[in-house]
Amino acid sequence: MEEIGKKTETTISENDCNEEQRAKIDVWRYIFGFTEMAVLKCSIELGIAEAMEAYGRAGISLSELATALNCSSSYLYRIIRFLVHLKFFKEKCSSATNGTKLYTLTPLGGLLMKQGERGMAALVLLETSPFMLAPWHALSNRIRHNDRPAFEAAHGEDIWGFAAENPNHSKLINEAMACDARIVVPAIINGCADEFDGVESVVDVGGGDGTTLGMLVKASLGSKASISIFPTLCPLHQRETAWSISEETCSKLYHRPMPPF
């Protein structure tokens, strides 16, 4: 029994030690948790996914990629290696090129494209922008003092007022929302088309550049379609639809009594 007790104590001690070591590893992971986000943003800004896509399934070497992107191959390799580890890119060796490493996009890496139906680069660029990260630094004040929303605390106004005064940020919001729409709306069309039966008019309030409404119209969901939007957030020539109504008209529609069921 004494021997069993000693073994049990040793096991508990080892478990405690392993848990402590695991905790140290985890805390370093949390400390540098921003790294993945920063590397993704870097990859999108450099256009790595587009360069790989241009070479197709054959793959592209590091030197070819560095030349295409006009950047340092040694620094670029660090980014590529990190994204290979995260499974955005695939690394392979080719006997035809004397063992030179070649890189291709994985399905996950394809989501880093700036263009195309599947590209989610705009969402990454929006959420990693300094303007969108700043509110996170005001989170403790929001909780401690029940302060105004974190975005307002950081920028002095809400996100829509800020976008109205900052065209570049407004453009980024619209691109990100259009990106989201290209992913979400097809699921709505495929799974909920019956919900639009009998609908004669569809109004997208605050519809950005009209991507959502345009997709619904192309799917023939609603015989009439219109978009209500803040003109300062998305000028008319940037919209993807030709239908629009004023904010005043939209407000009147909202205040109409609901028809009986």
ChimeraX commands (.cxc) that place a marker at each C-alpha (Angstrom):
marker #1 position 0.00,0.00,0.00 radius 0.5
marker #1 position 2.90,2.31,0.81 radius 0.5
marker #1 position 4.37,1.68,-2.62 radius 0.5
marker #1 position 1.05,2.46,-4.30 radius 0.5
marker #1 position 0.80,5.68,-2.31 radius 0.5
marker #1 position 4.24,6.80,-3.46 radius 0.5
marker #1 position 3.37,6.09,-7.09 radius 0.5
marker #1 position 0.13,8.03,-6.74 radius 0.5
marker #1 position 1.96,11.02,-5.26 radius 0.5
marker #1 position 4.50,10.88,-8.10 radius 0.5
marker #1 position 1.73,10.79,-10.72 radius 0.5
marker #1 position -0.06,13.75,-9.13 radius 0.5
marker #1 position 3.20,15.68,-8.98 radius 0.5
marker #1 position 3.91,14.95,-12.65 radius 0.5
marker #1 position 0.39,16.00,-13.63 radius 0.5
marker #1 position 0.76,19.26,-11.71 radius 0.5
marker #1 position 4.09,19.86,-13.43 radius 0.5
marker #1 position 2.59,19.13,-16.87 radius 0.5
marker #1 position -0.33,21.46,-16.17 radius 0.5
marker #1 position 2.06,24.21,-15.11 radius 0.5
marker #1 position 4.15,23.76,-18.25 radius 0.5
marker #1 position 1.00,23.75,-20.38 radius 0.5
marker #1 position -0.10,26.99,-18.73 radius 0.5
marker #1 position 3.21,28.66,-19.59 radius 0.5
marker #1 position 2.87,27.57,-23.21 radius 0.5
marker #1 position -0.71,28.80,-23.39 radius 0.5
marker #1 position 0.03,32.23,-21.94 radius 0.5
marker #1 position 2.76,32.82,-24.54 radius 0.5
marker #1 position 0.28,31.79,-27.22 radius 0.5
marker #1 position -2.21,34.37,-25.93 radius 0.5
marker #1 position 0.46,37.07,-25.63 radius 0.5
marker #1 position 1.33,36.68,-29.29 radius 0.5
marker #1 position -2.21,35.91,-30.41 radius 0.5
marker #1 position -2.18,38.98,-32.65 radius 0.5
marker #1 position 0.50,37.41,-34.86 radius 0.5
marker #1 position -1.85,35.33,-36.99 radius 0.5
marker #1 position -4.03,38.35,-37.71 radius 0.5
marker #1 position -1.00,40.48,-38.60 radius 0.5
marker #1 position 0.43,37.83,-40.94 radius 0.5
marker #1 position -2.91,37.37,-42.70 radius 0.5
marker #1 position -3.14,41.11,-43.27 radius 0.5
marker #1 position 0.44,41.19,-44.56 radius 0.5
marker #1 position -0.29,38.35,-46.98 radius 0.5
marker #1 position -3.34,40.13,-48.38 radius 0.5
marker #1 position -1.56,43.47,-48.74 radius 0.5
marker #1 position 1.33,41.81,-50.57 radius 0.5
marker #1 position -1.03,39.90,-52.86 radius 0.5
marker #1 position 0.52,36.49,-52.17 radius 0.5
marker #1 position -2.65,34.52,-52.88 radius 0.5
marker #1 position -3.14,36.23,-56.25 radius 0.5
marker #1 position 0.46,35.51,-57.25 radius 0.5
marker #1 position 0.10,31.82,-56.35 radius 0.5
marker #1 position -3.23,31.61,-58.16 radius 0.5
marker #1 position -1.58,32.97,-61.32 radius 0.5
marker #1 position 0.85,30.03,-61.33 radius 0.5
marker #1 position -1.91,27.48,-60.85 radius 0.5
marker #1 position -1.56,23.98,-59.46 radius 0.5
marker #1 position 2.01,23.62,-60.66 radius 0.5
marker #1 position 3.10,25.87,-57.82 radius 0.5
marker #1 position 5.45,28.82,-57.53 radius 0.5
marker #1 position 8.94,28.89,-56.04 radius 0.5
marker #1 position 10.02,31.35,-53.36 radius 0.5
marker #1 position 12.30,33.21,-55.77 radius 0.5
marker #1 position 9.53,33.48,-58.37 radius 0.5
marker #1 position 7.11,34.70,-55.72 radius 0.5
marker #1 position 9.58,37.27,-54.40 radius 0.5
marker #1 position 10.17,38.54,-57.94 radius 0.5
marker #1 position 6.45,38.75,-58.66 radius 0.5
marker #1 position 5.82,40.67,-55.44 radius 0.5
marker #1 position 9.03,42.72,-55.66 radius 0.5
marker #1 position 10.10,41.95,-52.10 radius 0.5
marker #1 position 12.86,40.28,-50.08 radius 0.5
marker #1 position 12.82,36.48,-50.44 radius 0.5
marker #1 position 14.28,35.92,-46.95 radius 0.5
marker #1 position 11.61,38.01,-45.24 radius 0.5
marker #1 position 8.90,36.61,-47.50 radius 0.5
marker #1 position 9.89,33.06,-46.59 radius 0.5
marker #1 position 9.07,33.72,-42.93 radius 0.5
marker #1 position 5.55,34.76,-43.89 radius 0.5
marker #1 position 5.11,31.82,-46.26 radius 0.5
marker #1 position 6.41,29.31,-43.72 radius 0.5
marker #1 position 3.99,30.64,-41.08 radius 0.5
marker #1 position 1.02,30.42,-43.46 radius 0.5
marker #1 position 2.02,26.91,-44.54 radius 0.5
marker #1 position 1.89,25.96,-40.85 radius 0.5
marker #1 position -1.62,27.47,-40.66 radius 0.5
marker #1 position -2.58,25.49,-43.80 radius 0.5
marker #1 position -3.32,28.52,-45.98 radius 0.5
marker #1 position -0.60,27.40,-48.41 radius 0.5
marker #1 position 0.81,24.00,-49.30 radius 0.5
marker #1 position 4.53,23.33,-49.69 radius 0.5
marker #1 position 5.77,20.60,-52.00 radius 0.5
marker #1 position 9.07,19.56,-53.57 radius 0.5
marker #1 position 9.33,18.87,-57.27 radius 0.5
marker #1 position 11.80,16.42,-58.80 radius 0.5
marker #1 position 11.45,18.36,-62.05 radius 0.5
marker #1 position 13.00,21.38,-60.34 radius 0.5
marker #1 position 15.75,19.52,-58.46 radius 0.5
marker #1 position 13.89,19.53,-55.18 radius 0.5
marker #1 position 13.01,23.22,-55.20 radius 0.5
marker #1 position 10.12,23.96,-52.87 radius 0.5
marker #1 position 6.95,25.06,-54.62 radius 0.5
marker #1 position 3.91,26.68,-53.04 radius 0.5
marker #1 position 0.25,26.44,-53.93 radius 0.5
marker #1 position -3.02,27.67,-52.46 radius 0.5
marker #1 position -5.15,25.44,-50.27 radius 0.5
marker #1 position -8.94,25.95,-50.17 radius 0.5
marker #1 position -8.34,28.01,-47.02 radius 0.5
marker #1 position -5.72,30.12,-48.81 radius 0.5
marker #1 position -8.17,30.80,-51.62 radius 0.5
marker #1 position -10.26,32.79,-49.15 radius 0.5
marker #1 position -7.45,35.37,-48.97 radius 0.5
marker #1 position -8.16,36.49,-52.53 radius 0.5
marker #1 position -9.19,40.11,-52.96 radius 0.5
marker #1 position -11.47,39.31,-55.89 radius 0.5
marker #1 position -13.83,36.47,-56.68 radius 0.5
marker #1 position -16.93,34.98,-55.15 radius 0.5
marker #1 position -15.07,33.25,-52.31 radius 0.5
marker #1 position -12.55,35.93,-51.42 radius 0.5
marker #1 position -12.78,37.21,-47.84 radius 0.5
marker #1 position -9.81,39.58,-47.93 radius 0.5
marker #1 position -11.99,42.66,-47.51 radius 0.5
marker #1 position -13.34,41.38,-44.19 radius 0.5
marker #1 position -9.83,40.71,-42.92 radius 0.5
marker #1 position -8.65,44.16,-43.96 radius 0.5
marker #1 position -11.63,45.83,-42.27 radius 0.5
marker #1 position -11.27,44.02,-38.96 radius 0.5
marker #1 position -7.48,44.52,-38.88 radius 0.5
marker #1 position -7.65,48.23,-39.70 radius 0.5
marker #1 position -6.42,50.60,-36.95 radius 0.5
marker #1 position -9.87,52.16,-36.73 radius 0.5
marker #1 position -11.55,48.83,-35.95 radius 0.5
marker #1 position -8.84,47.68,-33.55 radius 0.5
marker #1 position -8.83,50.90,-31.52 radius 0.5
marker #1 position -12.20,50.17,-29.80 radius 0.5
marker #1 position -10.80,46.96,-28.34 radius 0.5
marker #1 position -8.35,49.07,-26.35 radius 0.5
marker #1 position -11.33,50.85,-24.78 radius 0.5
marker #1 position -13.05,47.64,-23.73 radius 0.5
marker #1 position -12.08,47.82,-20.04 radius 0.5
marker #1 position -13.44,51.37,-19.70 radius 0.5
marker #1 position -16.66,50.24,-21.31 radius 0.5
marker #1 position -17.05,47.48,-18.72 radius 0.5
marker #1 position -15.74,49.38,-15.69 radius 0.5
marker #1 position -17.59,52.65,-16.16 radius 0.5
marker #1 position -20.54,51.55,-18.31 radius 0.5
marker #1 position -19.11,54.05,-20.76 radius 0.5
marker #1 position -20.47,54.78,-24.22 radius 0.5
marker #1 position -19.87,52.14,-26.90 radius 0.5
marker #1 position -16.19,51.35,-27.40 radius 0.5
marker #1 position -16.11,52.63,-30.99 radius 0.5
marker #1 position -17.55,55.98,-29.91 radius 0.5
marker #1 position -15.12,56.16,-27.00 radius 0.5
marker #1 position -12.21,55.59,-29.37 radius 0.5
marker #1 position -13.32,57.85,-32.22 radius 0.5
marker #1 position -15.84,60.29,-30.75 radius 0.5
marker #1 position -18.76,59.09,-32.89 radius 0.5
marker #1 position -20.47,55.90,-33.96 radius 0.5
marker #1 position -19.18,53.80,-36.82 radius 0.5
marker #1 position -21.61,55.23,-39.39 radius 0.5
marker #1 position -20.87,58.84,-38.53 radius 0.5
marker #1 position -17.16,58.05,-38.65 radius 0.5
marker #1 position -17.53,56.37,-42.04 radius 0.5
marker #1 position -19.42,59.37,-43.42 radius 0.5
marker #1 position -16.43,61.58,-42.63 radius 0.5
marker #1 position -13.77,59.07,-43.71 radius 0.5
marker #1 position -14.38,57.90,-47.30 radius 0.5
marker #1 position -11.56,55.36,-47.27 radius 0.5
marker #1 position -12.97,53.63,-44.20 radius 0.5
marker #1 position -16.46,53.81,-45.69 radius 0.5
marker #1 position -15.16,52.09,-48.82 radius 0.5
marker #1 position -13.56,49.39,-46.68 radius 0.5
marker #1 position -16.85,48.79,-44.83 radius 0.5
marker #1 position -18.80,48.50,-48.08 radius 0.5
marker #1 position -16.27,46.09,-49.57 radius 0.5
marker #1 position -16.32,43.94,-46.43 radius 0.5
marker #1 position -20.11,43.86,-46.30 radius 0.5
marker #1 position -20.26,42.97,-50.01 radius 0.5
marker #1 position -17.78,40.19,-49.30 radius 0.5
marker #1 position -20.02,38.89,-46.52 radius 0.5
marker #1 position -23.07,39.13,-48.78 radius 0.5
marker #1 position -21.44,37.00,-51.48 radius 0.5
marker #1 position -21.08,34.25,-48.90 radius 0.5
marker #1 position -24.37,34.59,-47.00 radius 0.5
marker #1 position -26.90,35.53,-49.68 radius 0.5
marker #1 position -26.45,32.40,-51.84 radius 0.5
marker #1 position -27.30,30.34,-48.75 radius 0.5
marker #1 position -30.43,32.44,-48.25 radius 0.5
marker #1 position -31.43,32.04,-51.89 radius 0.5
marker #1 position -30.84,28.29,-51.88 radius 0.5
marker #1 position -32.41,27.60,-48.52 radius 0.5
marker #1 position -35.11,30.23,-48.08 radius 0.5
marker #1 position -36.35,31.07,-51.58 radius 0.5
marker #1 position -39.89,30.00,-50.64 radius 0.5
marker #1 position -40.01,32.76,-48.03 radius 0.5
marker #1 position -40.03,35.30,-50.86 radius 0.5
marker #1 position -43.15,33.86,-52.52 radius 0.5
marker #1 position -45.71,36.62,-52.96 radius 0.5
marker #1 position -43.22,39.37,-52.13 radius 0.5
marker #1 position -43.61,42.20,-54.61 radius 0.5
marker #1 position -41.10,44.66,-53.20 radius 0.5
marker #1 position -37.75,44.25,-51.45 radius 0.5
marker #1 position -36.05,47.18,-49.71 radius 0.5
marker #1 position -32.48,46.85,-48.43 radius 0.5
marker #1 position -31.97,49.52,-45.76 radius 0.5
marker #1 position -28.35,50.62,-45.46 radius 0.5
marker #1 position -27.51,48.26,-48.29 radius 0.5
marker #1 position -23.97,49.42,-48.99 radius 0.5
marker #1 position -23.06,49.06,-52.66 radius 0.5
marker #1 position -26.17,46.98,-53.35 radius 0.5
marker #1 position -24.50,43.58,-53.60 radius 0.5
marker #1 position -27.16,41.82,-51.51 radius 0.5
marker #1 position -30.07,43.39,-53.34 radius 0.5
marker #1 position -28.47,42.76,-56.72 radius 0.5
marker #1 position -28.11,39.05,-55.96 radius 0.5
marker #1 position -31.73,38.80,-54.82 radius 0.5
marker #1 position -32.91,40.55,-57.98 radius 0.5
marker #1 position -30.87,38.24,-60.20 radius 0.5
marker #1 position -32.49,35.32,-58.42 radius 0.5
marker #1 position -35.90,36.87,-59.21 radius 0.5
marker #1 position -36.82,37.18,-55.53 radius 0.5
marker #1 position -39.12,40.20,-55.56 radius 0.5
marker #1 position -40.48,41.83,-58.70 radius 0.5
marker #1 position -39.48,45.28,-57.47 radius 0.5
marker #1 position -36.34,46.13,-55.57 radius 0.5
marker #1 position -35.03,49.31,-54.01 radius 0.5
marker #1 position -32.19,50.30,-51.77 radius 0.5
marker #1 position -32.15,52.90,-49.03 radius 0.5
marker #1 position -28.67,54.08,-48.13 radius 0.5
marker #1 position -26.79,57.01,-46.71 radius 0.5
marker #1 position -25.48,58.74,-49.86 radius 0.5
marker #1 position -22.31,59.79,-48.03 radius 0.5
marker #1 position -21.45,56.16,-47.33 radius 0.5
marker #1 position -21.80,54.93,-50.88 radius 0.5
marker #1 position -22.02,57.33,-53.83 radius 0.5
marker #1 position -24.53,56.42,-56.53 radius 0.5
marker #1 position -21.89,55.49,-59.11 radius 0.5
marker #1 position -20.44,52.84,-56.75 radius 0.5
marker #1 position -23.69,50.96,-56.24 radius 0.5
marker #1 position -24.29,47.67,-58.01 radius 0.5
marker #1 position -28.03,48.26,-58.35 radius 0.5
marker #1 position -29.98,50.91,-60.19 radius 0.5
marker #1 position -32.81,51.17,-57.67 radius 0.5
marker #1 position -32.79,53.58,-54.74 radius 0.5
marker #1 position -35.11,55.40,-52.39 radius 0.5
marker #1 position -34.41,58.28,-50.05 radius 0.5
marker #1 position -33.95,57.97,-46.30 radius 0.5
marker #1 position -37.12,60.04,-45.82 radius 0.5
marker #1 position -39.17,57.60,-47.89 radius 0.5
marker #1 position -37.66,54.67,-46.05 radius 0.5
marker #1 position -38.56,56.24,-42.70 radius 0.5
marker #1 position -42.18,56.62,-43.82 radius 0.5
marker #1 position -42.29,52.96,-44.81 radius 0.5
marker #1 position -41.08,51.92,-41.39 radius 0.5
marker #1 position -43.83,53.87,-39.65 radius 0.5
marker #1 position -46.65,52.36,-41.67 radius 0.5
marker #1 position -48.90,50.03,-39.65 radius 0.5
marker #1 position -48.25,46.34,-40.17 radius 0.5
marker #1 position -50.94,44.55,-42.23 radius 0.5
marker #1 position -52.97,41.88,-40.40 radius 0.5
marker #1 position -51.82,38.28,-40.72 radius 0.5
marker link #1:1,2 radius 0.2
marker link #1:2,3 radius 0.2
marker link #1:3,4 radius 0.2
marker link #1:4,5 radius 0.2
marker link #1:5,6 radius 0.2
marker link #1:6,7 radius 0.2
marker link #1:7,8 radius 0.2
marker link #1:8,9 radius 0.2
marker link #1:9,10 radius 0.2
marker link #1:10,11 radius 0.2
marker link #1:11,12 radius 0.2
marker link #1:12,13 radius 0.2
marker link #1:13,14 radius 0.2
marker link #1:14,15 radius 0.2
marker link #1:15,16 radius 0.2
marker link #1:16,17 radius 0.2
marker link #1:17,18 radius 0.2
marker link #1:18,19 radius 0.2
marker link #1:19,20 radius 0.2
marker link #1:20,21 radius 0.2
marker link #1:21,22 radius 0.2
marker link #1:22,23 radius 0.2
marker link #1:23,24 radius 0.2
marker link #1:24,25 radius 0.2
marker link #1:25,26 radius 0.2
marker link #1:26,27 radius 0.2
marker link #1:27,28 radius 0.2
marker link #1:28,29 radius 0.2
marker link #1:29,30 radius 0.2
marker link #1:30,31 radius 0.2
marker link #1:31,32 radius 0.2
marker link #1:32,33 radius 0.2
marker link #1:33,34 radius 0.2
marker link #1:34,35 radius 0.2
marker link #1:35,36 radius 0.2
marker link #1:36,37 radius 0.2
marker link #1:37,38 radius 0.2
marker link #1:38,39 radius 0.2
marker link #1:39,40 radius 0.2
marker link #1:40,41 radius 0.2
marker link #1:41,42 radius 0.2
marker link #1:42,43 radius 0.2
marker link #1:43,44 radius 0.2
marker link #1:44,45 radius 0.2
marker link #1:45,46 radius 0.2
marker link #1:46,47 radius 0.2
marker link #1:47,48 radius 0.2
marker link #1:48,49 radius 0.2
marker link #1:49,50 radius 0.2
marker link #1:50,51 radius 0.2
marker link #1:51,52 radius 0.2
marker link #1:52,53 radius 0.2
marker link #1:53,54 radius 0.2
marker link #1:54,55 radius 0.2
marker link #1:55,56 radius 0.2
marker link #1:56,57 radius 0.2
marker link #1:57,58 radius 0.2
marker link #1:58,59 radius 0.2
marker link #1:59,60 radius 0.2
marker link #1:60,61 radius 0.2
marker link #1:61,62 radius 0.2
marker link #1:62,63 radius 0.2
marker link #1:63,64 radius 0.2
marker link #1:64,65 radius 0.2
marker link #1:65,66 radius 0.2
marker link #1:66,67 radius 0.2
marker link #1:67,68 radius 0.2
marker link #1:68,69 radius 0.2
marker link #1:69,70 radius 0.2
marker link #1:70,71 radius 0.2
marker link #1:71,72 radius 0.2
marker link #1:72,73 radius 0.2
marker link #1:73,74 radius 0.2
marker link #1:74,75 radius 0.2
marker link #1:75,76 radius 0.2
marker link #1:76,77 radius 0.2
marker link #1:77,78 radius 0.2
marker link #1:78,79 radius 0.2
marker link #1:79,80 radius 0.2
marker link #1:80,81 radius 0.2
marker link #1:81,82 radius 0.2
marker link #1:82,83 radius 0.2
marker link #1:83,84 radius 0.2
marker link #1:84,85 radius 0.2
marker link #1:85,86 radius 0.2
marker link #1:86,87 radius 0.2
marker link #1:87,88 radius 0.2
marker link #1:88,89 radius 0.2
marker link #1:89,90 radius 0.2
marker link #1:90,91 radius 0.2
marker link #1:91,92 radius 0.2
marker link #1:92,93 radius 0.2
marker link #1:93,94 radius 0.2
marker link #1:94,95 radius 0.2
marker link #1:95,96 radius 0.2
marker link #1:96,97 radius 0.2
marker link #1:97,98 radius 0.2
marker link #1:98,99 radius 0.2
marker link #1:99,100 radius 0.2
marker link #1:100,101 radius 0.2
marker link #1:101,102 radius 0.2
marker link #1:102,103 radius 0.2
marker link #1:103,104 radius 0.2
marker link #1:104,105 radius 0.2
marker link #1:105,106 radius 0.2
marker link #1:106,107 radius 0.2
marker link #1:107,108 radius 0.2
marker link #1:108,109 radius 0.2
marker link #1:109,110 radius 0.2
marker link #1:110,111 radius 0.2
marker link #1:111,112 radius 0.2
marker link #1:112,113 radius 0.2
marker link #1:113,114 radius 0.2
marker link #1:114,115 radius 0.2
marker link #1:115,116 radius 0.2
marker link #1:116,117 radius 0.2
marker link #1:117,118 radius 0.2
marker link #1:118,119 radius 0.2
marker link #1:119,120 radius 0.2
marker link #1:120,121 radius 0.2
marker link #1:121,122 radius 0.2
marker link #1:122,123 radius 0.2
marker link #1:123,124 radius 0.2
marker link #1:124,125 radius 0.2
marker link #1:125,126 radius 0.2
marker link #1:126,127 radius 0.2
marker link #1:127,128 radius 0.2
marker link #1:128,129 radius 0.2
marker link #1:129,130 radius 0.2
marker link #1:130,131 radius 0.2
marker link #1:131,132 radius 0.2
marker link #1:132,133 radius 0.2
marker link #1:133,134 radius 0.2
marker link #1:134,135 radius 0.2
marker link #1:135,136 radius 0.2
marker link #1:136,137 radius 0.2
marker link #1:137,138 radius 0.2
marker link #1:138,139 radius 0.2
marker link #1:139,140 radius 0.2
marker link #1:140,141 radius 0.2
marker link #1:141,142 radius 0.2
marker link #1:142,143 radius 0.2
marker link #1:143,144 radius 0.2
marker link #1:144,145 radius 0.2
marker link #1:145,146 radius 0.2
marker link #1:146,147 radius 0.2
marker link #1:147,148 radius 0.2
marker link #1:148,149 radius 0.2
marker link #1:149,150 radius 0.2
marker link #1:150,151 radius 0.2
marker link #1:151,152 radius 0.2
marker link #1:152,153 radius 0.2
marker link #1:153,154 radius 0.2
marker link #1:154,155 radius 0.2
marker link #1:155,156 radius 0.2
marker link #1:156,157 radius 0.2
marker link #1:157,158 radius 0.2
marker link #1:158,159 radius 0.2
marker link #1:159,160 radius 0.2
marker link #1:160,161 radius 0.2
marker link #1:161,162 radius 0.2
marker link #1:162,163 radius 0.2
marker link #1:163,164 radius 0.2
marker link #1:164,165 radius 0.2
marker link #1:165,166 radius 0.2
marker link #1:166,167 radius 0.2
marker link #1:167,168 radius 0.2
marker link #1:168,169 radius 0.2
marker link #1:169,170 radius 0.2
marker link #1:170,171 radius 0.2
marker link #1:171,172 radius 0.2
marker link #1:172,173 radius 0.2
marker link #1:173,174 radius 0.2
marker link #1:174,175 radius 0.2
marker link #1:175,176 radius 0.2
marker link #1:176,177 radius 0.2
marker link #1:177,178 radius 0.2
marker link #1:178,179 radius 0.2
marker link #1:179,180 radius 0.2
marker link #1:180,181 radius 0.2
marker link #1:181,182 radius 0.2
marker link #1:182,183 radius 0.2
marker link #1:183,184 radius 0.2
marker link #1:184,185 radius 0.2
marker link #1:185,186 radius 0.2
marker link #1:186,187 radius 0.2
marker link #1:187,188 radius 0.2
marker link #1:188,189 radius 0.2
marker link #1:189,190 radius 0.2
marker link #1:190,191 radius 0.2
marker link #1:191,192 radius 0.2
marker link #1:192,193 radius 0.2
marker link #1:193,194 radius 0.2
marker link #1:194,195 radius 0.2
marker link #1:195,196 radius 0.2
marker link #1:196,197 radius 0.2
marker link #1:197,198 radius 0.2
marker link #1:198,199 radius 0.2
marker link #1:199,200 radius 0.2
marker link #1:200,201 radius 0.2
marker link #1:201,202 radius 0.2
marker link #1:202,203 radius 0.2
marker link #1:203,204 radius 0.2
marker link #1:204,205 radius 0.2
marker link #1:205,206 radius 0.2
marker link #1:206,207 radius 0.2
marker link #1:207,208 radius 0.2
marker link #1:208,209 radius 0.2
marker link #1:209,210 radius 0.2
marker link #1:210,211 radius 0.2
marker link #1:211,212 radius 0.2
marker link #1:212,213 radius 0.2
marker link #1:213,214 radius 0.2
marker link #1:214,215 radius 0.2
marker link #1:215,216 radius 0.2
marker link #1:216,217 radius 0.2
marker link #1:217,218 radius 0.2
marker link #1:218,219 radius 0.2
marker link #1:219,220 radius 0.2
marker link #1:220,221 radius 0.2
marker link #1:221,222 radius 0.2
marker link #1:222,223 radius 0.2
marker link #1:223,224 radius 0.2
marker link #1:224,225 radius 0.2
marker link #1:225,226 radius 0.2
marker link #1:226,227 radius 0.2
marker link #1:227,228 radius 0.2
marker link #1:228,229 radius 0.2
marker link #1:229,230 radius 0.2
marker link #1:230,231 radius 0.2
marker link #1:231,232 radius 0.2
marker link #1:232,233 radius 0.2
marker link #1:233,234 radius 0.2
marker link #1:234,235 radius 0.2
marker link #1:235,236 radius 0.2
marker link #1:236,237 radius 0.2
marker link #1:237,238 radius 0.2
marker link #1:238,239 radius 0.2
marker link #1:239,240 radius 0.2
marker link #1:240,241 radius 0.2
marker link #1:241,242 radius 0.2
marker link #1:242,243 radius 0.2
marker link #1:243,244 radius 0.2
marker link #1:244,245 radius 0.2
marker link #1:245,246 radius 0.2
marker link #1:246,247 radius 0.2
marker link #1:247,248 radius 0.2
marker link #1:248,249 radius 0.2
marker link #1:249,250 radius 0.2
marker link #1:250,251 radius 0.2
marker link #1:251,252 radius 0.2
marker link #1:252,253 radius 0.2
marker link #1:253,254 radius 0.2
marker link #1:254,255 radius 0.2
marker link #1:255,256 radius 0.2
marker link #1:256,257 radius 0.2
marker link #1:257,258 radius 0.2
marker link #1:258,259 radius 0.2
marker link #1:259,260 radius 0.2
marker link #1:260,261 radius 0.2
view
